[in-house]
């Protein structure tokens, strides 16, 4: 009888506790989320590749170096408002749902990017031109504050536990495809148009393309349903409200806890460790990301004096390398774990950053291409793993908000400022190896963060039911849960009979 009671005390999975995913719905969710990221990074690719041209259009009175710094300062300004977007959209996504917020961010992002193509230059309206460019960038930054965190949350909550890494990697696949499309379009325009044509009207073309892309992404997102994990939490909340077992004072406390401010308070008081780990991992990913995607083209042309077309093609090739390999990394994280990939790739960044930049500075095409490929292969290790790692740090009712705040604070302070800080440091010190040292610091922080990371590969998200692909897998999972419960009950019974305290449970089949 005692063994029976012990067995019952150990929580077991019932068939209804395991969710079998709807595969067509999963494909639609992944596609719509990835397309949003494609749209976002199309803009970043365009902006990075036309930075020198934008400097001439909106900051013509400055020196070439000052023009680049001014353009990247406008680029970085968008990241300063990203935490505000995260503070607004994150808790809102946890309250009203992921799908609604992702549709809103898509609209804002598409309209603001499209509007850049219509802006008059400094020669037409003077100082109002860079001010309008700044306004468009601020709207983009605010909307982006809810984009990546929402998209990763959406995919993670739709994915079966054993394939979360693979499916999540498609989100960042969209990132690098978008960047490649944007940078590729600018490269083609640079090759086909003269400098005067590019300065006059050619730079506007990529921003006009963003409008139709945004409309396609919005259409797909409006067709999506809410995630199973959010629906589960909402059902539990509605059931608790319907029962009405608490007092009026308890109801007020619960309402305050579920408000946006209450959720933020719970994040910073009860989940600060997860927030710090998220900030560190995002720093590693995004410093590398913006170094390669946004700063490297300008570094090779302005600092090293390489032909603009050569620099653009080398970085474009690096992005295609990342896009081709990213889903393989995601699948590997499902098999070997997220933590080992972050640890080893972060350590590799510390070791290989200086050799990579020495190759990039060597001149010609072959050696710089190898240096860019090294950075690309390191970047893909972070990119292919982040979308499945970061959402698993937080429970369902705080996931969107926690990830939005931590992600955007890290990106704003460290990732988005990478081009500005490095261009300013290189301009001030004259040391062309500053970017390598910057990457080494990011690698060290990433390694420390990964040391405290709890492995989540193949496990359910915190606060969510297990997710599987087939009914057979659901039955296997329930049977495995019962075996574990039985073994735990047996072990506790043996320990009690011998006068020992029960041992902690072991996660074994």
matplotlib code that plots the C-alpha trace (Angstrom):
import matplotlib.pyplot as plt

x = [0.0, 2.8, 4.4, 1.1, 0.8, 4.4, 3.7, 0.7, 2.6, 5.1, 3.5, 2.9, 1.9, -1.5, -2.3, -4.1, -1.0, 1.0, 0.2, 0.6, 1.5, -0.5, 2.3, 0.7, 0.1, 3.7, 4.9, 2.7, 3.9, 7.6, 7.1, 5.3, 7.7, 10.7, 9.3, 9.0, 12.7, 13.4, 11.7, 13.5, 16.9, 16.3, 16.3, 19.5, 21.3, 20.2, 21.2, 24.6, 25.4, 24.3, 25.7, 28.3, 25.7, 23.2, 26.0, 26.5, 22.7, 21.8, 25.2, 26.9, 28.9, 30.9, 34.2, 33.9, 34.8, 32.3, 29.6, 30.0, 29.9, 26.8, 25.0, 25.9, 24.8, 21.4, 21.5, 22.4, 19.6, 17.0, 18.5, 18.1, 14.3, 14.3, 14.1, 11.0, 9.4, 10.3, 8.8, 5.6, 5.2, 6.6, 4.2, 1.4, 2.2, 1.9, -1.5, -3.3, -1.4, 1.6, -0.2, -1.8, 1.4, 3.5, 1.0, 1.3, 5.1, 5.0, 2.8, 5.0, 8.2, 7.0, 5.6, 8.7, 11.1, 9.0, 8.9, 12.7, 12.6, 10.5, 12.7, 14.2, 17.9, 19.8, 20.1, 16.3, 15.2, 18.4, 18.5, 15.0, 16.2, 18.4, 15.7, 13.1, 15.6, 16.0, 12.3, 11.9, 14.7, 13.1, 9.8, 11.7, 13.6, 10.4, 8.6, 11.6, 11.6, 8.7, 9.6, 12.5, 11.4, 7.8, 8.9, 11.2, 8.5, 5.9, 8.1, 9.3, 5.7, 4.6, 7.6, 7.8, 10.4, 12.8, 12.8, 12.8, 16.4, 15.9, 12.6, 13.9, 16.9, 14.6, 13.8, 17.4, 17.6, 15.0, 17.3, 20.3, 18.2, 16.7, 20.1, 21.4, 18.5, 19.0, 22.7, 22.6, 20.1, 22.4, 25.4, 23.6, 22.6, 26.2, 27.5, 24.9, 24.5, 27.0, 27.9, 25.8, 22.8, 23.2, 23.4, 20.5, 17.9, 19.4, 19.6, 15.8, 15.0, 15.7, 13.6, 10.6, 10.9, 10.3, 6.7, 5.4, 7.5, 5.9, 2.4, 3.1, 4.4, 1.4, -1.1, 0.6, 0.6, -3.0, -3.8, -2.1, -3.7, -2.5, 0.2, -0.9, 1.1, -0.6, -4.0, -3.2, -2.3, -5.3, -7.6, -6.2, -6.6, -10.2, -11.0, -9.6, -11.7, -14.8, -14.4, -14.0, -12.6, -10.4, -11.4, -11.8, -8.4, -6.8, -8.4, -7.0, -3.5, -3.8, -5.0, -2.0, 0.4, -1.0, -0.8, 2.1, 3.8, 3.2, 4.8, 7.9, 8.2, 8.0, 10.7, 13.2, 12.6, 12.0, 13.8, 16.9, 19.3, 17.5, 17.6, 21.3, 22.0, 19.8, 21.7, 25.1, 24.1, 22.4, 25.5, 27.7, 25.3, 24.5, 28.0, 29.2, 26.1, 26.3, 30.1, 29.8, 26.6, 26.6, 30.2, 32.4, 31.3, 32.2, 35.4, 36.7, 35.9, 36.5, 39.1, 41.1, 40.5, 39.2, 37.0, 33.4, 32.2, 34.8, 33.8, 30.1, 30.6, 32.8, 30.2, 27.3, 29.1, 29.6, 25.8, 25.0, 27.4, 25.6, 22.2, 23.2, 24.6, 22.2, 19.6, 22.3, 23.5, 19.9, 19.4, 22.8, 21.6, 18.7, 21.1, 24.1, 22.5, 22.4, 24.9, 27.9, 27.5, 27.5, 30.4, 32.7, 31.8, 32.3, 35.7, 36.5, 35.6, 38.2, 40.9, 40.0, 39.0, 42.5, 43.5, 40.3, 40.9, 44.5, 43.3, 40.7, 43.5, 45.8, 44.4, 43.3, 40.3, 41.3, 42.7, 39.9, 37.4, 38.8, 38.7, 35.1, 34.2, 35.7, 33.6, 30.6, 31.0, 31.3, 28.2, 26.1, 26.8, 25.1, 22.4, 21.4, 21.0, 19.6, 15.9, 15.5, 17.6, 16.4, 12.6, 13.3, 14.7, 11.3, 7.9, 5.0, 3.2, 6.4, 8.2, 7.4, 8.0, 11.2, 12.8, 11.8, 13.3, 16.5, 17.1, 16.5, 18.5, 21.5, 21.1, 20.7, 23.7, 26.1, 24.8, 23.4, 26.1, 28.8, 29.2, 29.3, 31.7, 34.1, 34.1, 34.7, 37.5, 39.2, 38.9, 40.3, 43.0, 44.1, 44.2, 42.6, 42.5, 40.0, 37.1, 39.0, 39.5, 35.8, 34.8, 37.1, 35.4, 32.0, 33.3, 34.5, 31.1, 29.3, 31.3, 30.6, 26.9, 26.8, 28.4, 25.3, 22.9, 20.6, 20.3, 16.8, 17.3, 14.5, 12.6, 9.3, 9.3, 8.9, 5.2, 4.2, 3.0, 5.3, 5.1, 5.5, 5.0, 2.9, 0.5, 3.0, 5.6, 2.9, 2.2, 6.0, 6.4, 3.5, 4.9, 8.3, 6.9, 5.1, 8.3, 10.2, 7.5, 7.6, 11.4, 11.2, 8.6, 10.7, 13.8, 12.0, 10.5, 13.9, 15.5, 12.8, 13.0, 16.8, 16.3, 17.8, 16.5, 15.1, 17.6, 16.9, 15.2, 17.4, 16.4, 16.9, 14.7]
y = [0.0, 2.4, 1.7, 2.4, 5.7, 6.6, 5.7, 8.0, 10.9, 10.8, 12.7, 10.5, 11.5, 10.5, 10.2, 13.5, 15.3, 14.8, 16.9, 15.5, 18.4, 19.2, 18.9, 21.2, 23.9, 23.6, 24.2, 27.2, 28.6, 28.1, 29.6, 32.7, 33.4, 32.9, 35.2, 38.0, 37.6, 37.6, 40.9, 42.4, 41.3, 42.3, 45.8, 45.2, 43.8, 46.8, 49.3, 47.8, 47.6, 51.2, 52.8, 54.7, 55.9, 56.9, 58.9, 60.9, 61.4, 62.4, 63.6, 65.2, 67.9, 65.3, 63.6, 60.0, 58.5, 60.8, 59.9, 56.2, 56.9, 59.1, 56.5, 53.8, 56.1, 56.3, 52.5, 52.1, 54.6, 52.0, 49.6, 52.1, 51.9, 48.1, 47.5, 49.8, 47.7, 44.6, 46.1, 46.8, 43.9, 41.2, 41.3, 42.1, 38.9, 37.0, 38.6, 38.7, 36.1, 35.7, 35.8, 39.2, 40.9, 39.3, 40.7, 44.2, 44.2, 43.0, 46.0, 48.5, 47.1, 46.9, 50.4, 52.1, 50.3, 51.1, 54.7, 55.1, 54.7, 57.9, 60.1, 63.2, 63.8, 66.5, 68.5, 68.8, 69.6, 70.0, 68.7, 67.4, 64.6, 62.8, 63.5, 61.7, 58.8, 58.6, 58.5, 55.6, 53.8, 54.3, 52.9, 49.9, 49.4, 49.7, 47.0, 44.8, 44.8, 42.4, 40.5, 38.1, 37.1, 36.6, 34.6, 32.3, 31.8, 31.0, 28.4, 26.9, 26.5, 24.8, 22.4, 18.8, 18.6, 16.4, 18.7, 22.1, 22.8, 21.9, 23.8, 26.8, 27.1, 27.8, 31.2, 32.3, 30.7, 33.3, 35.9, 35.1, 34.6, 38.1, 39.6, 37.8, 39.0, 42.6, 42.6, 40.7, 43.3, 46.2, 44.3, 43.9, 47.6, 48.6, 46.5, 47.8, 51.4, 54.2, 56.0, 59.0, 56.8, 54.9, 58.2, 59.7, 56.9, 53.5, 53.3, 53.7, 50.5, 47.9, 49.8, 49.8, 46.0, 45.7, 46.8, 43.7, 41.4, 42.9, 42.4, 38.7, 38.2, 39.9, 37.8, 34.6, 35.7, 36.6, 33.1, 31.5, 30.2, 30.8, 28.4, 25.3, 26.4, 29.8, 28.2, 25.8, 28.6, 30.6, 27.6, 27.1, 30.8, 30.9, 27.7, 29.3, 32.4, 30.4, 28.4, 31.7, 29.9, 32.8, 35.8, 39.3, 40.2, 37.2, 38.0, 41.5, 40.1, 37.6, 40.4, 42.5, 39.6, 38.9, 42.6, 43.8, 45.4, 42.3, 40.1, 42.3, 42.3, 38.5, 38.3, 40.5, 39.0, 35.3, 34.7, 37.0, 34.1, 33.2, 36.8, 37.1, 33.8, 35.1, 38.4, 36.7, 34.2, 36.9, 39.1, 36.4, 35.7, 39.3, 40.8, 38.2, 38.7, 42.4, 42.3, 40.1, 41.3, 45.1, 46.1, 43.8, 45.2, 48.8, 47.6, 46.0, 48.9, 52.0, 50.7, 48.2, 50.0, 46.9, 47.4, 47.8, 44.9, 42.5, 43.3, 42.9, 39.6, 38.1, 38.9, 37.8, 34.5, 34.2, 34.7, 32.0, 29.7, 30.3, 29.8, 26.5, 25.1, 26.5, 23.8, 21.2, 22.9, 23.1, 19.4, 18.7, 20.7, 18.3, 15.4, 16.6, 19.4, 23.2, 23.7, 21.9, 23.9, 27.2, 26.3, 25.0, 27.6, 30.4, 29.1, 28.8, 32.5, 33.5, 31.4, 32.1, 35.8, 37.2, 34.7, 35.3, 39.1, 38.6, 36.6, 39.3, 42.0, 39.9, 41.4, 39.7, 37.4, 33.9, 34.6, 37.2, 34.6, 32.0, 34.6, 35.4, 31.7, 31.1, 33.9, 32.6, 29.0, 30.4, 32.6, 29.7, 27.8, 30.5, 31.3, 27.7, 27.1, 30.3, 30.1, 26.8, 27.7, 31.1, 30.4, 27.4, 29.6, 31.0, 29.5, 29.9, 32.8, 34.8, 33.5, 36.2, 39.0, 37.6, 36.8, 40.2, 42.2, 40.2, 39.8, 43.5, 44.9, 42.7, 43.6, 47.3, 47.6, 45.3, 43.9, 46.8, 49.2, 46.9, 48.7, 52.1, 51.2, 49.4, 52.0, 54.7, 52.7, 51.9, 55.6, 56.8, 54.3, 53.4, 49.8, 47.6, 44.6, 46.1, 44.1, 40.9, 41.9, 42.8, 39.3, 37.7, 39.6, 38.4, 34.8, 34.9, 36.2, 33.6, 30.8, 31.9, 32.2, 28.7, 27.2, 28.1, 27.0, 24.1, 21.6, 21.6, 19.5, 17.0, 18.2, 20.1, 23.8, 25.1, 25.2, 23.4, 19.9, 17.5, 17.8, 14.9, 14.2, 11.0, 9.1, 6.3, 8.7, 9.9, 6.3, 5.7, 8.8, 7.9, 4.4, 5.8, 8.1, 5.3, 3.2, 6.1, 6.7, 3.0, 3.0, 6.1, 4.5, 1.4, 3.3, 5.4, 2.2, 0.5, 3.6, 3.9, 0.2, 0.6, 3.8, 6.1, 9.4, 9.0, 9.8, 12.5, 11.2, 10.3, 11.2, 7.7, 5.5]
z = [0.0, 0.9, -2.5, -4.2, -2.5, -3.4, -7.0, -7.0, -5.5, -8.4, -11.3, -14.3, -17.8, -18.9, -22.7, -22.6, -21.2, -24.4, -27.4, -30.9, -33.3, -36.4, -39.0, -41.6, -38.9, -37.8, -41.3, -41.7, -38.3, -39.2, -42.6, -41.4, -38.6, -40.8, -43.5, -40.9, -40.1, -43.8, -44.1, -41.1, -42.3, -45.8, -44.4, -42.4, -45.4, -47.6, -44.9, -44.3, -48.0, -48.9, -45.7, -47.7, -50.2, -47.4, -45.8, -49.0, -49.4, -45.8, -44.4, -47.4, -45.4, -43.5, -44.3, -45.6, -42.2, -40.4, -43.0, -42.2, -38.4, -38.8, -40.9, -38.3, -35.5, -37.2, -37.5, -33.8, -32.8, -33.8, -31.3, -28.5, -28.7, -29.1, -25.3, -25.3, -28.0, -26.0, -22.8, -24.7, -27.1, -24.9, -21.9, -24.4, -26.3, -23.0, -22.3, -25.6, -27.6, -29.9, -33.2, -32.8, -31.7, -34.5, -37.0, -35.5, -35.6, -39.2, -40.2, -38.5, -39.9, -43.5, -43.5, -41.9, -44.2, -47.3, -46.2, -46.3, -50.1, -50.3, -48.1, -49.8, -49.3, -47.5, -50.7, -50.9, -47.3, -45.3, -41.8, -42.0, -44.2, -41.6, -39.0, -41.1, -41.6, -37.9, -37.3, -39.8, -38.1, -34.6, -35.8, -37.3, -34.0, -31.9, -34.0, -34.1, -30.3, -30.4, -33.6, -33.0, -29.4, -30.6, -33.7, -31.6, -29.0, -31.7, -33.4, -30.1, -28.8, -32.0, -32.4, -31.1, -28.4, -30.3, -33.4, -31.7, -32.7, -36.3, -36.7, -34.8, -37.1, -40.0, -38.3, -38.6, -42.0, -42.9, -41.3, -43.5, -46.6, -46.0, -45.5, -48.6, -50.7, -49.5, -49.9, -53.2, -54.6, -53.6, -55.1, -58.4, -58.4, -57.6, -60.5, -63.0, -62.1, -62.1, -58.9, -59.9, -60.6, -57.3, -55.5, -57.3, -57.2, -57.1, -53.3, -53.1, -55.0, -52.3, -49.8, -52.3, -52.5, -48.7, -49.2, -51.1, -48.9, -45.8, -47.2, -48.0, -44.5, -42.9, -45.0, -43.8, -40.2, -40.2, -41.3, -38.2, -35.1, -31.6, -30.2, -28.2, -25.2, -25.0, -25.5, -22.6, -20.2, -21.3, -20.7, -17.2, -16.4, -17.6, -15.7, -12.5, -13.1, -13.7, -10.5, -8.5, -5.4, -4.3, -2.2, -3.6, -2.3, -3.9, -7.2, -7.1, -6.3, -9.3, -11.6, -10.6, -11.2, -14.6, -15.7, -17.8, -14.8, -12.7, -15.2, -15.5, -11.7, -11.6, -14.4, -12.6, -9.1, -9.9, -13.2, -13.1, -13.6, -16.9, -17.9, -17.4, -19.3, -22.1, -22.2, -22.4, -25.1, -27.2, -26.8, -28.3, -31.2, -32.1, -31.7, -34.2, -36.3, -36.7, -37.0, -40.0, -41.6, -40.9, -40.2, -42.3, -45.7, -44.6, -42.8, -46.0, -48.3, -46.0, -43.7, -45.8, -49.1, -50.9, -54.0, -53.0, -55.2, -53.8, -50.2, -50.9, -52.7, -49.9, -47.2, -49.4, -49.9, -46.2, -45.6, -48.2, -46.4, -43.1, -44.8, -46.3, -43.0, -40.4, -40.4, -40.0, -36.9, -35.6, -36.2, -34.4, -31.4, -31.1, -31.0, -29.1, -27.0, -27.1, -24.3, -25.9, -29.1, -27.4, -25.2, -27.9, -30.5, -27.9, -27.1, -30.8, -31.2, -28.6, -30.3, -34.0, -34.1, -34.5, -37.3, -39.1, -39.2, -40.2, -43.2, -44.0, -43.9, -46.1, -49.4, -52.6, -52.6, -51.4, -47.9, -47.1, -48.3, -45.9, -43.0, -43.8, -43.9, -40.5, -39.0, -40.9, -39.5, -36.0, -36.5, -37.7, -34.5, -32.5, -35.1, -35.6, -31.8, -30.4, -31.5, -29.7, -26.6, -25.6, -25.3, -23.2, -20.5, -19.4, -18.4, -20.8, -19.1, -19.1, -22.2, -24.7, -22.2, -20.7, -24.0, -25.5, -22.6, -22.2, -26.0, -26.8, -23.9, -25.0, -28.7, -28.0, -25.7, -27.5, -30.8, -32.7, -31.5, -32.8, -36.2, -34.6, -31.8, -34.0, -36.7, -34.1, -32.4, -35.6, -36.7, -33.3, -32.7, -36.2, -35.1, -37.7, -35.4, -32.9, -34.3, -33.5, -29.9, -29.7, -30.9, -28.4, -25.5, -26.8, -27.0, -23.4, -22.2, -24.2, -22.7, -19.2, -19.9, -21.5, -18.4, -16.4, -19.2, -18.4, -21.2, -22.7, -25.9, -26.3, -23.2, -22.9, -22.6, -19.0, -18.1, -21.3, -22.1, -24.0, -27.8, -30.1, -33.8, -33.7, -31.6, -31.3, -29.8, -27.3, -26.2, -25.8, -23.7, -21.4, -21.0, -20.2, -17.7, -15.9, -15.8, -14.3, -11.7, -10.8, -10.4, -8.3, -6.0, -5.7, -4.8, -2.2, -0.7, -0.5, 1.1, 3.7, 4.6, 5.2, 7.2, 4.6, 3.2, -0.3, -3.1, -5.6, -8.8, -11.8, -15.3, -16.9, -18.9]

ax = plt.figure().add_subplot(projection="3d")
ax.plot(x, y, z, "-o")
ax.set_aspect("equal")
plt.show()
